[in-house]
Amino acid sequence: MATKYALKPVLKTFKRSFYLEDENGTKIYEGNMTKFKLLGASPYEFINHVTNHVEEHKLGKTVTVEQGSGLISELTKKSYFKFDGQKIWDYLHDQGIRINSRPLGNKLGMSYEVSLKGQPLATVAMSSPKGKSIITTNLYYEVSCEEKDLDLVFLVAFSIAMTEQTVYN
């Protein structure tokens, strides 16, 4: 059975980092920039608090290319960062990850259905604290997945949050 988590940004620091917490507010997973580098890739530490597994990776700056103007620009925007020297979407694609995006319906924002080699893996949806607007608060994401899939799902949710791309089909 899938567990629900919240992916939130680490605030009060210029280092772009995110963490995943469970419904009790316990940090389950973290992706932390360990040293800011103005030029080149910055080192990150990915920490799975369930398994106590730690991985280090080098992440480049987020690059966004817009095509068109207005709403068309938002829908055709391509955004990525390099993950250990490879564009993140290429890396995830090579792992068998596919992401289908759709509007949230009557709410502002997007929802993402994530699959692994054709099988459902997770859902990631834009959200905000209860009673607050996505427009006026720090955006976070609701993530639903099996605990055993946290490593890959965190990387997908982290990548969505780090980029400005709206559509991932």
C-alpha positions as CSV (number, residue, x, y, z in Angstrom):
1,M,0.0,0.0,0.0
2,A,1.3,3.4,-1.0
3,T,2.3,5.9,1.7
4,K,1.8,9.6,1.5
5,Y,4.7,12.0,2.0
6,A,5.3,15.7,1.5
7,L,8.3,17.0,-0.4
8,K,9.3,20.4,1.0
9,P,12.1,22.9,0.3
10,V,14.7,23.6,2.9
11,L,14.2,27.3,3.7
12,K,16.5,30.0,5.2
13,T,19.5,28.9,3.1
14,F,20.7,29.7,-0.4
15,K,21.6,26.1,-0.9
16,R,18.8,24.4,-2.9
17,S,17.8,21.4,-0.9
18,F,14.6,19.4,-0.3
19,Y,13.3,16.8,2.2
20,L,10.5,14.3,2.2
21,E,8.5,13.9,5.4
22,D,5.8,11.4,6.4
23,E,2.3,12.3,7.7
24,N,3.8,12.6,11.3
25,G,6.3,15.3,10.2
26,T,9.3,12.9,10.4
27,K,12.1,13.4,7.8
28,I,12.2,10.3,5.7
29,Y,14.6,11.4,2.9
30,E,16.8,14.4,2.2
31,G,18.6,15.8,-0.8
32,N,21.0,18.4,0.5
33,M,23.6,20.6,-1.3
34,T,26.7,20.2,0.9
35,K,28.7,23.0,-0.8
36,F,27.6,25.8,-3.0
37,K,29.7,26.2,-6.1
38,L,29.2,29.3,-8.2
39,L,30.6,27.6,-11.3
40,G,30.2,24.0,-12.1
41,A,28.3,21.2,-10.3
42,S,27.7,21.3,-6.6
43,P,28.0,18.2,-4.4
44,Y,24.7,16.9,-2.9
45,E,24.1,14.2,-0.3
46,F,21.0,12.1,-0.7
47,I,20.0,10.5,2.6
48,N,17.4,7.7,3.0
49,H,16.6,7.8,6.8
50,V,14.6,4.5,6.5
51,T,17.6,2.5,5.3
52,N,20.3,4.8,6.5
53,H,21.7,4.8,3.0
54,V,23.7,7.9,1.9
55,E,24.7,8.7,-1.7
56,E,26.8,11.6,-3.0
57,H,26.2,13.1,-6.4
58,K,27.2,16.2,-8.3
59,L,24.3,18.4,-9.6
60,G,24.6,21.1,-12.1
61,K,22.7,24.3,-12.2
62,T,19.1,24.2,-13.5
63,V,18.9,25.2,-17.2
64,T,15.6,26.3,-18.7
65,V,14.9,26.9,-22.4
66,E,11.6,28.5,-23.4
67,Q,10.0,28.2,-26.8
68,G,7.1,30.5,-27.8
69,S,5.5,33.1,-25.6
70,G,2.8,33.4,-23.0
71,L,1.0,30.1,-22.1
72,I,2.6,28.4,-25.0
73,S,6.0,29.2,-23.5
74,E,5.0,27.5,-20.2
75,L,3.8,24.4,-22.0
76,T,6.9,24.0,-24.2
77,K,9.5,25.0,-21.6
78,K,12.3,22.5,-21.2
79,S,14.2,22.5,-17.9
80,Y,16.9,20.2,-16.6
81,F,20.0,20.0,-14.5
82,K,22.9,17.6,-14.8
83,F,23.1,14.7,-12.4
84,D,26.6,13.3,-12.3
85,G,27.3,14.8,-15.7
86,Q,24.1,13.5,-17.4
87,K,20.9,15.5,-18.0
88,I,18.5,14.3,-15.3
89,W,15.6,13.4,-17.6
90,D,18.0,11.3,-19.7
91,Y,19.3,9.6,-16.5
92,L,15.8,8.8,-15.3
93,H,14.6,7.7,-18.7
94,D,17.6,5.3,-18.8
95,Q,16.4,3.9,-15.5
96,G,13.0,3.1,-17.0
97,I,11.1,6.1,-15.6
98,R,8.3,7.8,-17.5
99,I,6.3,10.8,-16.2
100,N,2.9,11.8,-17.5
101,S,1.6,15.2,-16.3
102,R,-1.9,16.6,-16.1
103,P,-3.6,19.6,-14.6
104,L,-4.9,19.1,-11.0
105,G,-8.5,19.8,-12.2
106,N,-10.2,22.5,-10.2
107,K,-7.0,23.5,-8.4
108,L,-4.0,25.4,-9.7
109,G,-1.0,23.2,-10.4
110,M,0.0,19.9,-11.9
111,S,-0.1,16.2,-11.0
112,Y,2.5,13.7,-12.3
113,E,2.0,9.9,-12.7
114,V,5.3,8.2,-12.5
115,S,5.9,4.7,-13.9
116,L,8.9,2.4,-13.9
117,K,9.2,0.1,-16.9
118,G,5.5,0.4,-17.6
119,Q,4.4,-0.2,-14.0
120,P,2.9,2.5,-11.8
121,L,5.5,3.7,-9.3
122,A,4.3,7.0,-7.7
123,T,2.2,10.1,-8.0
124,V,3.6,13.5,-7.4
125,A,1.3,16.5,-7.1
126,M,1.8,20.2,-6.5
127,S,0.4,21.3,-3.2
128,S,0.5,23.9,-0.4
129,P,-0.1,23.9,3.3
130,K,-3.8,23.4,4.3
131,G,-5.7,26.7,3.9
132,K,-3.0,28.4,1.9
133,S,-2.7,29.2,-1.8
134,I,0.0,27.7,-4.0
135,I,0.5,31.3,-5.3
136,T,1.3,32.8,-1.9
137,T,3.2,30.0,-0.2
138,N,6.4,28.0,-0.7
139,L,5.3,25.2,-3.0
140,Y,5.7,21.7,-1.9
141,Y,4.6,18.4,-3.4
142,E,2.5,15.5,-2.2
143,V,4.2,12.2,-3.0
144,S,2.5,8.8,-2.9
145,C,4.7,5.6,-3.2
146,E,5.7,2.4,-1.6
147,E,8.5,2.8,1.0
148,K,10.7,0.3,-0.9
149,D,10.7,2.8,-3.9
150,L,11.8,5.8,-1.9
151,D,15.3,6.2,-3.5
152,L,14.0,6.5,-7.1
153,V,10.8,8.3,-6.2
154,F,12.6,10.9,-4.2
155,L,15.0,11.6,-7.1
156,V,12.0,12.0,-9.4
157,A,10.1,14.4,-7.1
158,F,13.3,16.3,-6.3
159,S,13.9,16.7,-10.0
160,I,10.4,18.0,-10.7
161,A,10.8,20.5,-7.8
162,M,14.3,21.6,-9.0
163,T,13.2,22.3,-12.6
164,E,10.7,24.8,-14.0
165,Q,9.3,22.4,-16.6
166,T,5.5,21.9,-16.3
167,V,4.8,19.1,-18.8
168,Y,6.9,15.9,-18.7
169,N,5.3,13.5,-21.3
